[in-house]
Amino acid sequence: MSKHAKHILKKPTIESIVDYIKENNVTKIIVMTGAGISTAAGIPDFRSKDTGLYHNLKKFDLPYAEAVFDIDYFEETPEPFYALAKELYPGKFLPTKTHYFIQLLQQKGLLLRNFTQNIDTLERMTGMDQEYIVEAHGSFASASCIGCNKAADPDMVRDHALRGEVPRCVFCKDIIKPDITFFGENLPDRFYKQLKDFKSAELLIVIGTSLQVQPFAALIDEVHDNVPRLLINRELVGHQSKASGFDFKWKSGLHRDVAFEGGCDEGIEKLAELLGWEKELDQLMKEGHKKIKATWEDVSDEVDTLTEVLDKLKTDDKEEEVKEGKKKAEDAKKKADKKKEEETKKKEDKKKKKDGIDELSDQLNKLSTE
């Protein structure tokens, strides 16, 4: 097929995308994802009016909303970021149907790569092979000191973040930052290494992103002109100019771009239904959630066990303290009794000595008289 083939799709519909997948035996699909795919998990997105994370940070009087992810601002004022991190940190949320659809693509041998802007690690939580994931903006999976660059204990950082506190380096006392990419920092090396994937792609699916952050947003133009592109989003995005971006009105004559305006899971459910994967996807998500919840329960059990051990140690410590207190009291009483005995003996000795002196004095007086 020519890289500049005309009329790639029959109609600008999601049905045409499915027909294209089936008719062309598509096996190399790139999925680009943003914060919108995680809102169904309970994680707010960034830019939604009144409910977005940027809106909820107004109390910090930021110079501008995105300052919370500005590395220079973070180095001076890390508190707003950690207030935000408390809402985003992995461990509180379950992957959505969209996340599991991407994993299903991998299982079926159709996924070339998932380029994600998200830092919540929900892609990993589905069980997807990490080789297929490119976390363009890093993630909470690891953390480092901004001063000495030494790796930090992720559990310690997580505990601080969930309390909304700023973690400090145990070596130099500087601020610790999760290994996510802030404005003013370079994207991970893996992001640039895998850009070559776009030249091999046979289909591009873009889900739940505003396509406002570069260089991620520009990736939609990295696939060949003959590659269909599907956007699943609540609003149309990425239609930048005649020379770049989506062409949903098919003015260029390529007939390759399709937009599904709606929720991410809604669009994925429609796509899965048309592909005949609906039941398979539901089962994958059900089993995945069950496995994650079981892990959470195991962790909870471990916490309970550790709490019981700590309580027992505290009880044992208290009993030991009581024993030690009793022993100290007994020792003090013995000491006091001994001191009392010594004082009584001294008094008795003193009295005997006085009585002896008096008796001797009487005898001397008697002799003098005689």
C-alpha positions as CSV (number, residue, x, y, z in Angstrom):
1,M,0.0,0.0,0.0
2,S,1.4,3.5,-0.9
3,K,2.3,5.8,1.9
4,H,0.0,8.4,0.3
5,A,-3.0,6.2,-0.6
6,K,-6.3,7.9,-1.0
7,H,-9.7,7.0,0.6
8,I,-8.3,4.8,3.3
9,L,-11.6,4.4,5.2
10,K,-15.1,4.0,3.8
11,K,-16.8,6.4,6.2
12,P,-15.7,8.6,9.2
13,T,-17.1,6.1,11.7
14,I,-15.8,3.7,14.3
15,E,-17.4,0.9,12.3
16,S,-15.1,1.8,9.4
17,I,-12.1,1.5,11.7
18,V,-13.2,-2.0,12.8
19,D,-13.7,-3.0,9.1
20,Y,-10.2,-1.7,8.3
21,I,-8.7,-3.8,11.2
22,K,-10.4,-7.0,9.9
23,E,-9.9,-6.5,6.2
24,N,-6.2,-5.5,6.5
25,N,-5.2,-8.0,9.2
26,V,-3.9,-5.1,11.3
27,T,-1.3,-6.3,13.9
28,K,0.6,-3.2,14.8
29,I,-1.6,-0.8,16.7
30,I,-0.2,2.2,18.7
31,V,-2.4,3.5,21.5
32,M,-1.8,7.0,22.8
33,T,-3.5,7.7,26.2
34,G,-4.0,10.6,28.5
35,A,-5.6,11.4,31.9
36,G,-9.2,10.9,30.5
37,I,-8.8,7.1,30.6
38,S,-8.3,7.1,34.3
39,T,-11.3,9.4,35.3
40,A,-13.6,6.3,35.4
41,A,-11.2,4.9,38.1
42,G,-11.9,7.9,40.2
43,I,-8.8,9.9,39.3
44,P,-9.7,13.5,38.3
45,D,-8.2,14.8,35.1
46,F,-6.2,18.0,35.0
47,R,-8.2,20.6,33.0
48,S,-11.9,19.9,33.6
49,K,-13.7,23.0,34.8
50,D,-14.6,22.8,38.5
51,T,-13.5,19.2,39.0
52,G,-10.0,19.0,37.4
53,L,-6.9,18.7,39.6
54,Y,-5.7,22.2,38.5
55,H,-8.9,23.7,39.6
56,N,-8.7,22.1,43.0
57,L,-5.2,23.6,43.6
58,K,-6.5,27.2,43.7
59,K,-6.1,27.3,47.4
60,F,-2.3,27.3,46.9
61,D,-2.4,30.5,45.0
62,L,-0.2,29.1,42.2
63,P,1.2,31.7,39.7
64,Y,-0.4,29.5,37.0
65,A,-2.1,26.1,37.2
66,E,0.7,24.1,35.5
67,A,3.3,25.5,38.0
68,V,2.6,22.5,40.2
69,F,4.5,20.5,37.6
70,D,7.2,23.1,36.9
71,I,10.6,21.9,38.2
72,D,11.8,25.4,39.2
73,Y,8.6,26.0,41.2
74,F,8.8,22.6,42.8
75,E,12.3,23.1,44.0
76,E,11.2,26.2,45.8
77,T,7.6,25.2,46.8
78,P,7.0,21.4,46.7
79,E,3.9,21.4,48.9
80,P,1.3,22.0,46.1
81,F,2.7,19.0,44.2
82,Y,2.5,16.7,47.2
83,A,-1.1,17.9,47.9
84,L,-1.8,16.8,44.3
85,A,0.2,13.6,44.6
86,K,-2.1,12.5,47.5
87,E,-5.0,12.4,45.0
88,L,-3.0,10.6,42.3
89,Y,-0.8,8.1,44.1
90,P,-1.1,4.4,42.9
91,G,-2.8,1.9,45.2
92,K,-6.1,3.6,45.7
93,F,-7.6,3.0,42.2
94,L,-8.5,0.1,39.9
95,P,-7.7,0.1,36.1
96,T,-10.6,1.0,33.8
97,K,-12.1,-0.9,30.9
98,T,-10.0,1.2,28.6
99,H,-6.8,0.0,30.4
100,Y,-7.9,-3.6,30.0
101,F,-8.7,-3.1,26.3
102,I,-5.1,-2.1,25.7
103,Q,-4.0,-5.2,27.6
104,L,-6.4,-7.3,25.5
105,L,-4.7,-5.9,22.3
106,Q,-1.4,-7.1,23.7
107,Q,-2.8,-10.6,24.5
108,K,-4.1,-10.8,20.9
109,G,-0.7,-9.8,19.4
110,L,-2.1,-6.6,18.0
111,L,-0.4,-4.0,20.2
112,L,2.8,-2.4,19.0
113,R,3.1,0.1,21.9
114,N,1.1,2.1,24.4
115,F,2.4,5.6,24.7
116,T,0.8,7.1,27.9
117,Q,1.0,10.6,29.4
118,N,-0.3,9.1,32.7
119,I,1.7,8.8,35.8
120,D,-0.7,6.7,37.8
121,T,0.7,3.3,36.7
122,L,-2.7,1.8,36.1
123,E,-1.4,0.3,32.8
124,R,1.1,-1.7,34.8
125,M,-1.6,-2.8,37.2
126,T,-3.5,-4.6,34.5
127,G,-0.6,-7.0,34.2
128,M,0.4,-5.7,30.8
129,D,4.0,-6.5,29.9
130,Q,6.0,-3.4,30.6
131,E,7.9,-3.7,27.4
132,Y,4.7,-2.5,25.6
133,I,4.3,0.6,27.8
134,V,6.1,3.9,27.2
135,E,5.4,6.2,30.2
136,A,6.1,9.5,28.3
137,H,6.0,11.6,31.5
138,G,7.5,9.0,33.9
139,S,5.5,7.5,36.8
140,F,5.2,7.2,40.6
141,A,6.9,3.7,40.4
142,S,10.3,5.2,41.5
143,A,11.6,8.4,43.1
144,S,14.9,10.2,43.4
145,C,16.5,13.1,45.4
146,I,16.7,16.3,43.4
147,G,19.9,17.2,45.1
148,C,22.2,14.1,45.2
149,N,20.1,12.1,42.6
150,K,20.2,9.0,44.8
151,A,17.2,6.6,44.5
152,A,14.7,6.9,47.4
153,D,12.6,4.2,49.0
154,P,9.3,4.3,47.0
155,D,7.3,3.1,50.1
156,M,8.7,5.9,52.2
157,V,7.8,8.5,49.5
158,R,4.4,7.0,49.1
159,D,3.7,7.2,52.8
160,H,4.7,10.8,52.9
161,A,2.7,11.6,49.7
162,L,-0.5,10.0,51.1
163,R,-0.2,12.2,54.2
164,G,0.4,15.2,51.9
165,E,3.9,15.7,53.3
166,V,7.2,16.4,51.6
167,P,9.7,13.5,51.8
168,R,13.4,14.4,52.4
169,C,16.5,12.5,51.3
170,V,18.1,10.4,54.1
171,F,21.5,11.3,52.7
172,C,21.5,15.1,52.0
173,K,18.1,16.2,53.4
174,D,17.1,17.7,50.0
175,I,13.6,17.2,48.5
176,I,12.7,13.8,47.0
177,K,10.6,13.8,43.7
178,P,8.9,10.8,42.1
179,D,10.5,10.1,38.7
180,I,7.8,11.8,36.7
181,T,8.7,14.4,34.1
182,F,8.1,18.1,35.1
183,F,8.0,21.0,32.8
184,G,11.6,22.0,32.3
185,E,12.9,18.4,32.4
186,N,13.8,16.1,29.6
187,L,11.4,13.2,28.8
188,P,12.7,9.7,29.6
189,D,15.2,8.2,27.2
190,R,12.8,5.3,26.5
191,F,10.3,7.8,25.0
192,Y,12.7,8.9,22.3
193,K,14.1,5.4,21.8
194,Q,10.6,4.1,20.9
195,L,9.5,6.9,18.5
196,K,10.6,4.7,15.7
197,D,7.5,2.6,16.4
198,F,5.3,5.2,14.7
199,K,6.8,4.4,11.3
200,S,5.8,0.8,11.8
201,A,2.3,1.5,13.0
202,E,-0.7,0.2,11.0
203,L,-3.3,2.0,13.1
204,L,-3.2,4.8,15.7
205,I,-5.8,5.0,18.5
206,V,-5.8,8.2,20.7
207,I,-7.8,8.1,23.9
208,G,-8.6,10.6,26.6
209,T,-6.1,13.3,26.0
210,S,-6.3,17.0,25.3
211,L,-3.2,16.8,23.1
212,Q,-2.0,20.1,24.5
213,V,1.4,19.0,25.9
214,Q,4.3,18.8,23.5
215,P,6.1,16.8,22.3
216,F,3.5,14.1,23.1
217,A,0.7,15.9,21.1
218,A,2.8,16.0,17.9
219,L,3.1,12.2,17.9
220,I,-0.2,11.8,16.0
221,D,1.6,13.1,12.9
222,E,4.4,10.6,13.2
223,V,2.5,7.7,11.5
224,H,2.5,7.4,7.7
225,D,-0.2,9.2,5.8
226,N,-1.9,5.9,4.9
227,V,-2.4,4.9,8.6
228,P,-6.0,5.4,10.0
229,R,-6.3,7.4,13.2
230,L,-9.1,7.0,15.7
231,L,-9.7,9.6,18.5
232,I,-11.9,8.6,21.5
233,N,-12.5,11.7,23.6
234,R,-15.3,13.8,25.0
235,E,-14.3,16.7,22.7
236,L,-12.5,17.1,19.4
237,V,-8.8,17.8,19.9
238,G,-5.7,17.6,17.8
239,H,-7.1,19.4,14.7
240,Q,-4.3,22.0,14.6
241,S,-3.9,23.1,11.0
242,K,-4.1,21.9,7.4
243,A,-0.5,20.6,7.5
244,S,-0.8,18.8,10.9
245,G,-3.2,17.2,13.3
246,F,-6.4,15.4,12.7
247,D,-8.6,16.0,9.6
248,F,-12.0,14.8,10.8
249,K,-13.8,16.6,8.0
250,W,-11.7,14.8,5.4
251,K,-10.6,17.9,3.6
252,S,-7.2,16.6,2.8
253,G,-8.7,13.7,0.7
254,L,-7.0,11.0,2.8
255,H,-10.1,9.8,4.5
256,R,-8.3,8.3,7.5
257,D,-9.3,10.2,10.7
258,V,-12.3,9.3,12.8
259,A,-13.6,10.8,16.1
260,F,-15.8,9.1,18.6
261,E,-17.1,11.9,20.9
262,G,-17.9,10.4,24.3
263,G,-16.4,8.8,27.4
264,C,-13.3,6.7,27.0
265,D,-14.9,3.5,28.3
266,E,-18.0,4.2,26.2
267,G,-15.9,4.4,23.1
268,I,-13.9,1.3,24.0
269,E,-17.1,-0.7,24.8
270,K,-18.4,0.2,21.3
271,L,-15.1,-0.8,19.7
272,A,-15.0,-4.1,21.6
273,E,-18.6,-4.9,20.7
274,L,-17.9,-4.3,17.0
275,L,-14.7,-6.5,17.2
276,G,-16.7,-9.2,19.0
277,W,-14.5,-8.9,22.1
278,E,-17.1,-7.6,24.5
279,K,-17.4,-10.6,26.8
280,E,-13.7,-11.3,26.6
281,L,-13.0,-7.7,27.8
282,D,-15.5,-7.9,30.6
283,Q,-14.0,-11.2,31.8
284,L,-10.4,-9.8,31.6
285,M,-11.4,-6.8,33.7
286,K,-13.4,-8.9,36.2
287,E,-10.4,-11.2,36.8
288,G,-8.0,-8.4,36.9
289,H,-9.9,-6.5,39.5
290,K,-10.3,-9.6,41.6
291,K,-6.5,-10.2,41.5
292,I,-5.7,-6.6,42.5
293,K,-8.2,-6.6,45.3
294,A,-6.8,-9.9,46.6
295,T,-3.3,-8.3,46.6
296,W,-4.8,-5.3,48.6
297,E,-6.4,-7.8,51.1
298,D,-3.0,-9.6,51.5
299,V,-1.3,-6.3,52.1
300,S,-4.1,-5.3,54.6
301,D,-3.7,-8.7,56.3
302,E,0.1,-8.1,56.6
303,V,-0.6,-4.7,58.0
304,D,-3.0,-6.1,60.5
305,T,-0.5,-8.8,61.5
306,L,2.2,-6.3,61.9
307,T,-0.1,-4.1,64.0
308,E,-0.9,-7.1,66.2
309,V,2.8,-7.8,66.6
310,L,3.5,-4.1,67.5
311,D,0.6,-4.1,69.9
312,K,1.9,-7.3,71.6
313,L,5.4,-5.8,71.7
314,K,3.9,-2.7,73.3
315,T,1.9,-4.9,75.8
316,D,5.1,-6.9,76.5
317,D,7.0,-3.7,77.0
318,K,4.3,-2.4,79.4
319,E,4.4,-5.7,81.4
320,E,8.2,-5.5,81.4
321,E,7.9,-1.9,82.6
322,V,5.5,-2.9,85.4
323,K,7.9,-5.7,86.4
324,E,10.8,-3.3,86.3
325,G,8.8,-0.8,88.2
326,K,7.9,-3.3,90.9
327,K,11.6,-4.4,91.2
328,K,12.7,-0.8,91.5
329,A,10.1,-0.2,94.2
330,E,11.1,-3.3,96.1
331,D,14.8,-2.4,95.8
332,A,14.0,1.1,97.0
333,K,12.0,-0.3,99.9
334,K,14.8,-2.6,100.9
335,K,17.2,0.2,100.7
336,A,15.0,2.4,102.8
337,D,14.5,-0.4,105.3
338,K,18.2,-1.0,105.5
339,K,18.9,2.7,106.0
340,K,16.2,2.8,108.7
341,E,17.9,-0.2,110.4
342,E,21.3,1.4,110.2
343,E,19.9,4.7,111.7
344,T,18.1,2.7,114.5
345,K,21.3,0.9,115.2
346,K,23.2,4.1,115.3
347,K,20.7,5.6,117.7
348,E,21.0,2.4,119.9
349,D,24.8,2.5,119.8
350,K,24.7,6.2,120.7
351,K,22.3,5.6,123.6
352,K,24.5,2.7,124.9
353,K,27.5,4.9,124.7
354,K,25.7,7.7,126.6
355,D,24.5,5.2,129.2
356,G,28.0,3.9,129.6
357,I,29.4,7.4,130.1
358,D,26.7,8.2,132.6
359,E,27.5,5.0,134.5
360,L,31.2,5.8,134.5
361,S,30.5,9.3,135.7
362,D,28.4,8.0,138.6
363,Q,31.2,5.6,139.6
364,L,33.7,8.5,139.6
365,N,31.5,10.7,141.7
366,K,31.0,7.8,144.2
367,L,34.8,7.3,144.5
368,S,35.3,11.0,145.0
369,T,32.8,11.1,147.8
370,E,34.4,8.2,149.6
